[in-house]
Amino acid sequence: MMMTESRCSIGGRFWRATLVAWLIAMGYASGAVADEVTSKGTVLRGKVTALAGAGITFEPEYGKGTLAIKWENVEDLRSDGSFQVLYGDSEESDGPLQGLRAGKLSVGGAEVDVATIRAGVPIGAAGLSCTDRMRSAWRYWDGHFDLGLNVQQSTTDTTGFLIGFGAVRTKDPTTFTLGANYRYGTEKRQGQSKTTTEDQLFGLVREDYSFTPRFYGFASGDATYDGIQRLSIRGVPKVGVGYVFWQEKLDEDKRNFLQGEVGPSWVYERYFGGSDSDYYAIAFGALAGYYLPYGAHFDWRLDYLPAVDNYTKDYLLRTEAGLTAPIIGAINAKFVVRDEYDSQPAPGAERNSLFLTLGLSLLW
């Protein structure tokens, strides 16, 4: 009997020792996969989440939150996992981060000047995914896809939707912008036939060229169809110059700003029934963008186009403000207020059009 108890005791101690050793090994293993950043003589362990031309973002091993560290404060950088690093005009290197010396980051055997880094993100053990390859091919492009729906069934039935997209290609010193959206809505009261309340298509193409960090030139054209305003087409080509009055650089791709612009323009409108009008205008514009807490972003734009020969009575005033807030991943909630005032609308149409939209926006 004593022999049996001794064996049970020895067996229990063996399994407890095995469990402790396994836990210790797992602890060392979890520490071994941590990335290392040396900053001002201190070695930080955790996870590098992104690289950019301005610096890195880093999640420490202990605590919550993300640190943004400028390259000038990084003395060394190493990772256990692989990264996809896009840099230069069209260069790419994939592999672990293996050290930083004199402004050169060693990545997968390549020496990369950190000032030329466009983007750097971790990649999985299976290698580059389809998303990673798309990021490489479209490295200079950012964009969004918007969708909004509304349905009401009551004394008055209403339905409506908004679909839109925007894409921006930024490669110094140029910025190329494409955008389009379509709005449609209907309303049906009890005992009455259905009526259309919204039917508008809008498209934009624009090119900006930066002469200096604050002074730029631009050329753009936009077109509008609005069935409610009896507008068959409105075309507004314009060129001009702009100036950045205030700017706060957040990282390589993000900034808070306020800028204004001015230049010659031409406004052409053709209405249902075949009549039309046109005039030369001076285009005044203002743009602003600001990043808010929790990843939200506010943007605003104003266009004022008074006729050169009759600026007090013939003009077009357009303004739009939007608020975007992240929900999960690339999916965001988006609220937009847009107002258009045409002092000389089509016969039978109102001068003012106001649009309010709440929907989802997919960013990339």
C-alpha positions in Angstrom: 0.0 0.0 0.0 2.8 2.4 0.9 4.5 1.5 -2.4 1.3 2.5 -4.3 1.0 5.9 -2.6 4.7 6.6 -3.3 4.3 5.9 -7.0 1.2 8.1 -7.2 3.1 10.9 -5.5 6.0 10.5 -7.8 3.7 10.4 -10.8 1.8 13.6 -9.7 5.1 15.4 -9.2 6.2 14.3 -12.7 3.1 15.7 -14.4 3.2 18.9 -12.4 6.8 19.4 -13.4 6.0 18.7 -17.0 3.1 21.2 -17.0 5.3 23.9 -15.4 8.1 23.3 -18.0 5.5 23.5 -20.8 4.2 26.8 -19.5 7.7 28.2 -19.2 8.5 27.1 -22.7 5.4 28.7 -24.0 6.3 31.9 -22.2 9.7 31.9 -23.8 8.1 31.1 -27.2 5.7 33.9 -26.9 8.5 36.3 -26.0 10.6 35.0 -28.9 8.0 36.1 -31.5 8.0 39.7 -30.3 9.3 42.4 -32.6 12.0 44.7 -31.1 12.4 48.4 -31.5 15.4 50.3 -30.0 14.6 53.9 -29.3 16.8 56.3 -27.3 18.8 53.4 -25.9 15.7 51.4 -24.7 14.7 48.1 -26.3 10.9 47.8 -26.7 9.3 44.5 -27.3 5.9 44.1 -28.9 4.4 44.2 -32.5 5.3 46.5 -35.4 1.9 47.1 -37.1 2.9 49.4 -39.9 5.7 51.3 -41.6 5.6 54.6 -43.4 8.0 57.3 -44.7 7.5 59.2 -41.4 8.0 56.3 -39.0 6.4 53.2 -37.5 3.4 52.3 -35.5 4.1 49.8 -32.6 2.0 47.9 -30.1 4.0 47.4 -26.9 4.1 43.9 -25.3 2.6 45.3 -22.1 -0.2 47.8 -21.9 -2.8 48.9 -24.4 -2.7 51.2 -27.3 -0.4 52.0 -30.3 2.8 54.1 -30.3 3.7 56.3 -33.3 7.5 56.5 -33.4 9.4 58.7 -35.9 12.3 57.3 -37.8 14.6 59.9 -36.2 13.9 58.2 -32.8 14.4 54.6 -34.0 17.9 53.3 -33.5 17.3 49.7 -34.5 14.3 47.6 -35.7 13.9 43.8 -36.0 10.9 41.5 -36.5 10.3 37.8 -36.4 7.6 37.9 -38.9 7.7 39.0 -42.6 6.7 42.4 -43.9 5.7 43.7 -47.3 7.5 47.0 -47.8 6.6 49.2 -50.8 9.2 52.0 -51.5 10.6 54.2 -54.2 8.7 54.6 -57.4 7.7 51.0 -57.8 10.0 48.9 -55.7 9.1 46.2 -53.2 10.8 43.9 -50.7 9.3 41.1 -48.6 10.8 39.5 -45.6 11.7 40.1 -41.9 13.0 43.5 -40.7 16.6 42.8 -39.9 18.1 46.0 -38.7 18.4 49.8 -39.2 21.6 51.5 -39.9 22.2 55.1 -41.1 18.6 55.5 -42.3 18.7 52.2 -44.2 16.3 49.4 -43.2 17.3 45.9 -44.1 14.2 44.0 -45.4 14.5 40.6 -47.0 18.1 41.3 -48.2 17.4 44.8 -49.5 18.6 48.0 -48.0 15.7 50.5 -48.0 16.0 54.2 -47.5 13.2 54.8 -44.8 12.4 58.2 -46.4 11.2 56.4 -49.6 8.9 53.9 -47.8 5.3 54.2 -49.2 3.8 51.5 -46.9 4.9 48.5 -44.9 2.5 45.9 -43.4 3.0 42.5 -41.8 2.2 39.5 -44.0 1.1 36.0 -43.0 3.1 32.8 -42.8 1.5 31.7 -46.1 3.2 34.6 -47.9 1.6 37.4 -49.9 -2.2 37.3 -50.1 -4.4 38.6 -52.9 -4.9 41.7 -50.8 -1.2 42.2 -50.5 -0.6 41.9 -54.2 -3.4 44.4 -54.9 -1.8 46.8 -52.4 1.4 46.5 -54.4 -0.3 47.1 -57.8 -2.4 50.0 -56.5 0.1 51.5 -54.0 -0.6 55.1 -55.0 -4.4 54.7 -54.9 -6.8 55.3 -52.0 -10.5 55.1 -52.4 -14.0 54.5 -51.0 -17.2 52.8 -52.0 -20.4 54.2 -50.5 -23.9 52.6 -50.1 -26.9 54.0 -48.4 -30.5 52.6 -48.3 -33.8 53.9 -46.8 -37.2 52.1 -46.7 -40.4 53.2 -45.0 -43.8 51.5 -45.1 -46.5 53.5 -43.4 -49.2 56.0 -44.4 -46.4 57.2 -46.8 -44.2 54.6 -48.3 -40.7 55.8 -49.2 -37.7 54.0 -50.7 -34.3 55.3 -51.7 -30.6 54.5 -52.2 -27.3 56.1 -52.8 -24.3 54.4 -54.5 -21.0 56.1 -55.0 -17.3 55.7 -55.3 -14.2 57.8 -55.1 -10.5 57.1 -55.9 -7.4 59.2 -55.4 -4.0 58.6 -56.9 -1.2 60.5 -55.0 2.3 60.5 -56.4 4.3 63.7 -55.7 3.9 66.2 -57.0 0.5 65.2 -58.6 -2.9 64.1 -57.2 -5.5 62.6 -59.5 -9.1 62.3 -58.4 -12.1 60.3 -59.8 -15.5 60.3 -58.2 -19.2 59.5 -59.0 -22.4 58.9 -57.2 -26.1 58.2 -58.0 -29.1 59.0 -55.8 -32.6 57.7 -56.4 -35.7 57.9 -54.2 -39.5 57.4 -54.5 -42.6 58.3 -52.4 -46.1 56.8 -52.4 -48.9 58.2 -50.3 -52.1 56.1 -49.6 -54.5 56.3 -52.6 -51.9 58.1 -54.8 -49.5 57.0 -57.4 -45.8 56.7 -56.8 -43.6 59.8 -57.4 -39.9 60.2 -57.8 -38.2 62.3 -55.1 -34.6 61.9 -56.0 -32.9 61.1 -59.4 -29.4 62.6 -59.6 -26.1 61.4 -61.1 -22.8 63.3 -60.5 -19.3 62.7 -61.8 -15.9 64.4 -61.2 -12.4 64.2 -62.6 -9.6 66.4 -61.3 -5.8 66.8 -61.4 -3.7 68.7 -58.9 0.0 69.7 -59.2 2.0 70.9 -56.2 4.5 73.7 -57.1 5.5 74.1 -53.5 4.3 72.5 -50.2 1.6 75.2 -50.1 1.1 76.5 -53.6 -0.6 74.3 -56.3 -2.4 74.3 -59.6 -5.5 72.3 -60.6 -7.8 71.4 -63.5 -11.1 69.7 -63.1 -14.4 68.9 -64.7 -17.7 67.7 -63.3 -21.1 66.8 -64.7 -24.5 66.6 -63.1 -27.8 65.0 -64.2 -30.9 65.8 -62.0 -34.3 64.6 -63.0 -36.0 66.4 -60.2 -34.5 69.8 -61.1 -35.3 69.1 -64.8 -31.6 69.3 -65.5 -30.5 67.2 -68.5 -26.8 68.0 -67.9 -24.7 70.5 -66.2 -21.0 70.7 -67.1 -18.5 72.7 -65.1 -14.8 72.7 -66.4 -12.4 74.9 -64.5 -8.7 75.5 -64.0 -6.9 77.6 -61.4 -4.4 77.9 -58.5 -4.7 77.2 -54.8 -3.0 77.9 -51.6 -2.8 75.8 -48.3 -3.5 78.3 -45.5 -3.1 75.8 -42.7 -1.7 72.3 -42.6 -0.8 69.8 -39.9 1.0 66.7 -41.1 0.0 63.6 -39.1 2.0 61.0 -41.1 3.0 60.2 -44.6 -0.6 60.0 -45.9 -2.7 61.9 -43.4 -3.0 65.6 -42.7 -5.4 68.2 -41.3 -5.7 71.2 -43.6 -7.6 74.3 -44.9 -7.0 75.6 -48.4 -8.6 77.9 -50.9 -8.5 78.2 -54.7 -9.6 80.4 -57.6 -9.6 80.3 -61.4 -11.7 80.8 -64.5 -14.6 78.4 -65.3 -17.5 77.8 -67.7 -21.0 76.6 -66.6 -23.2 75.0 -69.2 -26.7 73.8 -68.4 -29.2 72.0 -70.7 -32.7 71.4 -69.4 -35.5 69.0 -70.2 -37.2 70.1 -73.3 -34.0 71.2 -75.1 -33.5 74.8 -73.8 -30.0 75.6 -72.4 -27.9 78.4 -70.8 -24.2 79.0 -70.2 -21.9 81.6 -68.8 -18.3 82.2 -67.9 -17.5 82.4 -64.2 -14.8 82.9 -61.7 -14.6 79.7 -59.6 -13.9 80.3 -55.9 -13.3 77.2 -53.8 -12.4 76.1 -50.3 -11.5 72.7 -48.9 -10.8 71.3 -45.4 -10.2 68.0 -43.7 -9.6 67.1 -40.1 -9.0 63.8 -38.3 -11.0 63.4 -35.1 -10.6 61.1 -32.1 -11.3 57.3 -32.5 -10.4 57.4 -36.2 -13.2 59.6 -37.4 -12.6 62.1 -40.2 -14.4 65.3 -41.2 -14.2 66.8 -44.7 -15.7 69.9 -46.3 -15.8 71.6 -49.7 -17.3 74.8 -51.0 -17.7 75.9 -54.7 -19.0 79.4 -55.7 -19.3 80.2 -59.4 -20.7 83.6 -60.1 -21.1 84.7 -63.8 -18.5 87.3 -64.9 -21.2 89.5 -66.5 -23.9 89.1 -63.9 -22.4 87.9 -60.7 -25.2 89.1 -58.4 -28.1 87.3 -60.2 -26.5 84.3 -62.0 -24.4 82.0 -59.9 -24.0 78.5 -58.7 -23.2 77.7 -55.0 -22.4 74.2 -53.9 -21.2 72.9 -50.5 -20.7 69.4 -49.0 -19.7 68.2 -45.6 -19.0 64.6 -44.6 -18.3 62.7 -41.4 -16.8 59.2 -41.6 -16.3 57.0 -38.5 -14.9 53.5 -38.4 -17.1 50.6 -37.4 -15.1 47.4 -38.1 -12.0 47.0 -40.3 -12.4 48.9 -43.5 -16.2 49.4 -43.0 -17.2 52.9 -41.9 -20.3 54.8 -41.1 -20.7 57.9 -43.3 -23.0 61.0 -42.9 -23.1 63.6 -45.7 -24.8 66.9 -46.0 -24.8 68.4 -49.5 -26.5 71.6 -50.7 -26.8 73.1 -54.2 -28.2 76.6 -54.9 -28.7 77.6 -58.6 -29.9 81.2 -58.9 -31.2 80.5 -62.4 -32.6 77.0 -62.4 -34.7 75.2 -65.1 -38.2 76.5 -65.6 -40.5 75.1 -62.9 -37.6 73.9 -60.7 -36.5 75.1 -57.2 -33.4 77.1 -56.7 -32.2 75.0 -53.8 -31.5 71.2 -53.4 -30.6 69.7 -50.1 -29.4 66.1 -49.6 -28.8 64.2 -46.4 -27.3 60.8 -46.5 -26.4 58.2 -43.8 -24.8 55.0 -45.0 -21.8 52.7 -45.1 -18.5 53.4 -46.7 -15.8 50.8 -47.5 -12.3 52.4 -47.5 -9.2 51.0 -49.1 
